[in-house]
Amino acid sequence: MAADRTGAVLAAGSFVLEFEAPPGPGTVLLDYQAQGGWPRAFSIFADPQAGVAVMHRQGARLARHLLPGPLNFAEEGTAQILFAWDGPGRRWQLALDLPGQRRRIVQQGADPMPLPLADIAALCRDGAVRHRRLRWLGIRQGSALPLGAAWIGPATPIDTPQGPQRADRLRIGDAVLTASGGERQIRALHRIDLPGRGAPAPVRLRAPYFARPGDILVSPDQPVLISGAEVEYLFGVEQVLAEAADLAEGRAALREPARTATGGLALDLGRPDLLLSGGCALLSAQGGADAGAFSAPCRVLHGFEVPPLLDLLGRKGSRSAA
């Protein structure tokens, strides 16, 4: 985009901001003020009791977009605020992803204002006051919020009755093999584009620890099946699911280097099930951000439960996933 073009605006876009949770009372995460031409401001606030607010001013007009609290910051970690606006469609969305929780909180409203490209450039070039808890921010064209679903890389080989197929070559109605030995049809395919840094940065599950014959790329919140004697010893069950980010200890699984953008595919089978990729079992998509309560065929570990399992697997010289 020609960010310095005088008077040009981004009529429809989405803004992503990550910060360290929980915030203190009345935390101003981002505060941008400009006086050139006419007064303009764009600020984002977070408060555990009051909620999240986006304040946007252009000239005499002031818009307040609110996601009301109280907010349940049950765990420390990285939280993500997403604000999307569609000027021509006259609607906005404000969403919050909390650490350790698998449901997105969303509020919607009408009549947002577009952001001038000059202000976007200033926001992205440290032209605003940033709170020390703010980790990074990004803005992209298009008003659709990034889909709140775990995803797999486009080149990930998925086991089908006809043999392994790249995920990006699968179509709605195609059959895939599951960990239970059955077949399921793909009900929907969601293509997801996200920033390539911060919380959305993908995780590489390396061969031969997880899959064969090669590495696979997944979203950090992609649940991966782990089984074996170590799992039964620690948790009293034969198999569990762990999110890829929690498995990223730097050898068998590792975070990908920062990139401008990333993305992949969320394969929706209707009821979530375990897809197979070269011996690695991955939980299929939940059907998107509004699909209701999280569902899985076995227990999903909390982040704090994963390090003891990795330690035990490492001591026994085995880090394979089921």
C-alpha positions as CSV (number, residue, x, y, z in Angstrom):
1,M,0.0,0.0,0.0
2,A,1.2,3.5,-0.7
3,A,1.0,4.6,2.9
4,D,2.1,8.2,2.3
5,R,-0.6,9.0,-0.2
6,T,-2.4,12.1,1.1
7,G,-6.0,11.4,2.1
8,A,-5.9,7.7,1.2
9,V,-7.6,5.4,3.6
10,L,-7.9,1.6,4.2
11,A,-11.7,1.2,3.9
12,A,-11.7,-2.4,5.2
13,G,-9.0,-3.9,7.3
14,S,-8.1,-5.9,10.4
15,F,-5.8,-5.0,13.2
16,V,-4.0,-7.5,15.4
17,L,-2.2,-6.7,18.7
18,E,-0.6,-9.1,21.1
19,F,0.2,-8.4,24.8
20,E,1.3,-10.1,28.0
21,A,-1.7,-11.0,30.1
22,P,-3.1,-10.2,32.5
23,P,-3.1,-6.4,32.1
24,G,-3.4,-4.1,35.0
25,P,-6.5,-1.9,35.7
26,G,-7.0,0.6,32.9
27,T,-3.9,-0.5,30.8
28,V,-3.4,1.7,27.7
29,L,-1.8,-0.8,25.4
30,L,-1.5,1.6,22.4
31,D,-2.0,5.4,22.1
32,Y,-1.7,7.2,18.8
33,Q,-2.3,11.0,18.5
34,A,-1.8,13.1,15.3
35,Q,-2.6,16.8,14.7
36,G,-1.5,17.2,11.1
37,G,-4.4,18.3,8.9
38,W,-7.1,17.5,11.5
39,P,-7.0,15.8,15.0
40,R,-6.8,12.0,14.8
41,A,-6.3,9.4,17.4
42,F,-6.4,5.6,17.7
43,S,-6.0,3.9,21.1
44,I,-6.6,0.5,22.6
45,F,-7.3,-0.2,26.3
46,A,-7.6,-3.4,28.3
47,D,-8.9,-3.9,31.8
48,P,-9.8,-7.2,33.5
49,Q,-13.1,-5.8,34.8
50,A,-14.1,-3.2,32.2
51,G,-13.0,-5.2,29.1
52,V,-11.3,-4.1,25.9
53,A,-12.0,-0.8,24.2
54,V,-10.8,0.7,20.9
55,M,-11.1,4.5,20.7
56,H,-10.9,6.0,17.2
57,R,-11.1,9.8,16.5
58,Q,-11.1,11.6,13.2
59,G,-11.7,15.4,13.5
60,A,-14.9,16.0,15.5
61,R,-16.0,12.4,15.3
62,L,-15.1,9.9,18.1
63,A,-16.0,6.2,17.9
64,R,-15.8,3.8,20.8
65,H,-15.8,0.1,20.2
66,L,-16.2,-2.0,23.3
67,L,-15.9,-5.6,24.2
68,P,-17.3,-5.5,27.8
69,G,-15.8,-7.3,30.7
70,P,-15.2,-8.9,33.1
71,L,-12.5,-10.9,31.3
72,N,-11.3,-14.2,32.7
73,F,-7.5,-14.0,32.6
74,A,-7.2,-17.5,34.2
75,E,-3.6,-17.9,33.0
76,E,-0.6,-15.7,32.3
77,G,0.7,-15.7,28.7
78,T,0.1,-14.0,25.4
79,A,-3.4,-12.6,24.7
80,Q,-4.5,-11.3,21.3
81,I,-6.8,-8.4,20.4
82,L,-8.3,-8.3,16.9
83,F,-10.2,-5.4,15.6
84,A,-11.7,-5.5,12.1
85,W,-13.6,-2.8,10.3
86,D,-15.6,-2.7,7.0
87,G,-16.4,0.9,6.0
88,P,-18.5,0.0,2.9
89,G,-20.4,-2.7,4.9
90,R,-20.7,-0.4,7.9
91,R,-19.7,-3.0,10.5
92,W,-16.9,-3.7,12.9
93,Q,-15.8,-6.7,15.0
94,L,-13.7,-6.7,18.2
95,A,-12.3,-10.0,19.5
96,L,-10.1,-11.3,22.3
97,D,-8.2,-14.5,22.5
98,L,-7.1,-15.3,26.0
99,P,-4.1,-17.5,26.9
100,G,-5.0,-21.1,27.8
101,Q,-8.6,-20.8,26.5
102,R,-9.9,-22.2,23.3
103,R,-12.9,-19.9,22.7
104,R,-12.8,-16.4,21.2
105,I,-14.8,-13.6,22.7
106,V,-16.3,-11.4,20.0
107,Q,-18.3,-8.2,20.0
108,Q,-19.8,-6.6,16.8
109,G,-21.2,-3.2,16.0
110,A,-22.0,-0.7,13.2
111,D,-20.6,2.4,11.5
112,P,-16.8,2.2,11.9
113,M,-14.4,4.7,10.5
114,P,-11.7,3.8,8.0
115,L,-8.0,4.3,9.0
116,P,-5.9,6.7,6.9
117,L,-2.9,5.0,5.4
118,A,-0.6,7.7,6.9
119,D,-1.9,6.7,10.4
120,I,-1.4,3.0,9.6
121,A,2.2,3.8,8.6
122,A,2.8,5.7,11.8
123,L,1.3,2.9,14.0
124,C,3.6,0.3,12.4
125,R,6.7,2.6,12.6
126,D,6.6,3.3,16.3
127,G,4.6,6.5,15.8
128,A,2.5,5.6,18.9
129,V,3.1,5.2,22.6
130,R,3.3,1.4,23.3
131,H,2.8,-0.1,26.7
132,R,5.6,-2.3,27.9
133,R,3.2,-5.3,27.9
134,L,2.6,-4.9,24.1
135,R,4.6,-7.5,22.2
136,W,3.7,-6.6,18.6
137,L,1.0,-5.4,16.3
138,G,0.1,-5.7,12.6
139,I,-2.5,-4.4,10.1
140,R,-3.8,-6.1,6.9
141,Q,-6.3,-5.5,4.2
142,G,-9.7,-7.2,4.5
143,S,-12.2,-7.0,7.3
144,A,-12.4,-10.8,8.0
145,L,-10.9,-11.7,11.4
146,P,-8.3,-14.5,11.2
147,L,-10.2,-17.7,11.8
148,G,-9.9,-19.1,15.3
149,A,-9.1,-22.6,14.3
150,A,-6.0,-24.8,14.4
151,W,-4.5,-25.4,11.0
152,I,-1.9,-27.4,9.1
153,G,0.6,-26.4,6.4
154,P,-0.5,-26.6,2.8
155,A,2.2,-29.2,2.0
156,T,1.3,-31.4,4.9
157,P,0.7,-35.0,3.6
158,I,-2.7,-36.3,4.8
159,D,-3.4,-40.0,4.7
160,T,-6.3,-40.9,2.5
161,P,-7.7,-44.2,1.1
162,Q,-5.7,-43.5,-2.1
163,G,-2.5,-42.8,-0.2
164,P,-0.9,-39.6,1.1
165,Q,-2.3,-36.3,-0.4
166,R,-1.0,-32.8,0.1
167,A,-3.5,-30.8,2.3
168,D,-3.9,-28.1,-0.4
169,R,-5.0,-30.7,-2.9
170,L,-7.9,-32.0,-0.9
171,R,-11.4,-31.0,-1.7
172,I,-14.8,-31.0,0.1
173,G,-16.2,-34.5,0.0
174,D,-12.8,-36.2,-0.1
175,A,-12.2,-39.1,2.3
176,V,-9.4,-39.1,4.8
177,L,-8.1,-41.8,7.2
178,T,-8.4,-41.4,10.9
179,A,-6.4,-42.7,13.9
180,S,-9.3,-45.1,14.8
181,G,-8.9,-46.9,11.4
182,G,-12.0,-45.4,9.8
183,E,-12.7,-42.9,7.0
184,R,-14.3,-39.5,7.3
185,Q,-15.3,-37.0,4.6
186,I,-14.1,-33.4,4.6
187,R,-17.2,-31.2,5.3
188,A,-15.4,-27.8,4.8
189,L,-11.9,-26.4,4.0
190,H,-10.9,-23.1,5.6
191,R,-7.9,-21.3,4.1
192,I,-6.3,-19.1,6.7
193,D,-3.8,-16.2,6.3
194,L,-2.1,-14.9,9.4
195,P,0.9,-12.8,10.5
196,G,4.0,-14.9,10.5
197,R,5.3,-13.6,13.9
198,G,4.1,-13.6,17.5
199,A,1.5,-16.2,18.6
200,P,0.4,-17.2,15.1
201,A,4.0,-18.2,14.1
202,P,3.9,-21.9,13.1
203,V,5.5,-24.9,14.7
204,R,7.6,-27.4,12.8
205,L,7.1,-31.0,13.9
206,R,10.3,-32.7,12.9
207,A,10.8,-36.2,11.4
208,P,11.3,-38.8,12.6
209,Y,10.1,-37.7,16.1
210,F,6.5,-37.0,14.9
211,A,5.9,-37.9,11.3
212,R,7.5,-39.9,8.5
213,P,9.1,-39.3,6.1
214,G,9.4,-35.5,6.5
215,D,8.7,-32.5,8.8
216,I,5.2,-31.0,9.0
217,L,4.1,-27.5,9.7
218,V,1.2,-26.7,12.0
219,S,-0.3,-23.8,13.9
220,P,0.9,-23.4,17.5
221,D,-2.6,-24.4,18.8
222,Q,-2.8,-27.5,16.7
223,P,-3.5,-30.5,19.1
224,V,-1.1,-33.4,18.5
225,L,-1.8,-36.9,19.8
226,I,0.8,-38.4,22.1
227,S,0.6,-42.0,23.4
228,G,2.7,-44.7,25.1
229,A,3.8,-45.9,28.5
230,E,5.0,-42.5,29.5
231,V,1.5,-41.0,28.9
232,E,-0.1,-43.8,30.9
233,Y,2.4,-43.4,33.7
234,L,1.8,-39.6,34.1
235,F,-1.9,-39.2,33.3
236,G,-3.5,-42.7,33.7
237,V,-4.8,-42.8,30.2
238,E,-3.4,-44.4,27.0
239,Q,-3.3,-41.2,24.9
240,V,-3.5,-37.4,25.2
241,L,-3.5,-34.4,23.0
242,A,-0.9,-31.6,23.4
243,E,-0.8,-28.3,21.6
244,A,2.1,-27.9,19.2
245,A,3.5,-24.8,20.9
246,D,3.8,-26.7,24.1
247,L,5.8,-29.4,22.4
248,A,8.3,-26.9,20.9
249,E,11.3,-27.7,23.0
250,G,13.8,-26.8,20.2
251,R,14.7,-30.3,18.9
252,A,11.8,-32.5,18.0
253,A,9.5,-29.5,17.6
254,L,10.5,-25.9,17.1
255,R,9.0,-22.5,16.3
256,E,9.6,-21.3,12.8
257,P,11.6,-18.1,12.3
258,A,9.6,-14.9,12.0
259,R,8.2,-14.2,8.5
260,T,5.9,-11.5,7.1
261,A,2.9,-13.8,6.7
262,T,1.9,-17.5,7.2
263,G,-1.1,-19.6,6.9
264,G,-2.5,-23.0,6.0
265,L,-5.7,-25.1,6.0
266,A,-8.2,-26.0,8.6
267,L,-9.8,-29.4,7.7
268,D,-13.4,-29.6,9.1
269,L,-14.8,-33.1,9.3
270,G,-17.9,-32.1,11.1
271,R,-17.4,-33.8,14.5
272,P,-13.6,-33.3,15.3
273,D,-11.5,-36.4,14.7
274,L,-7.9,-37.4,14.5
275,L,-6.3,-37.0,11.0
276,L,-3.2,-39.0,10.1
277,S,-0.1,-37.5,8.5
278,G,2.7,-40.1,8.1
279,G,2.1,-41.6,11.5
280,C,1.3,-38.3,13.3
281,A,-2.3,-37.9,14.5
282,L,-3.6,-34.3,14.4
283,L,-7.0,-33.1,15.6
284,S,-9.2,-31.8,12.8
285,A,-10.7,-28.3,12.9
286,Q,-13.5,-27.4,15.3
287,G,-15.4,-25.7,12.5
288,G,-14.3,-22.1,13.1
289,A,-14.5,-19.5,15.8
290,D,-18.3,-19.8,16.3
291,A,-18.5,-23.6,16.4
292,G,-19.3,-23.7,20.1
293,A,-17.6,-25.7,22.9
294,F,-14.2,-27.3,22.1
295,S,-14.5,-31.0,21.4
296,A,-11.8,-33.7,21.3
297,P,-11.8,-37.5,21.4
298,C,-9.4,-37.6,24.4
299,R,-8.0,-35.3,27.0
300,V,-6.1,-32.1,26.0
301,L,-3.2,-31.3,28.3
302,H,-2.7,-27.9,29.8
303,G,0.5,-26.2,29.0
304,F,2.0,-26.8,32.4
305,E,1.4,-30.6,32.1
306,V,3.5,-31.0,29.0
307,P,7.1,-30.3,30.3
308,P,7.1,-33.4,32.6
309,L,6.0,-35.5,29.7
310,L,8.7,-34.2,27.4
311,D,11.3,-34.7,30.1
312,L,10.2,-38.3,30.6
313,L,10.1,-39.0,26.9
314,G,13.6,-37.4,26.5
315,R,15.1,-39.5,29.3
316,K,13.7,-42.7,27.7
317,G,15.1,-41.7,24.3
318,S,11.7,-41.6,22.7
319,R,9.8,-38.5,21.5
320,S,7.5,-40.1,18.9
321,A,3.9,-39.0,18.7
322,A,1.1,-41.6,18.1
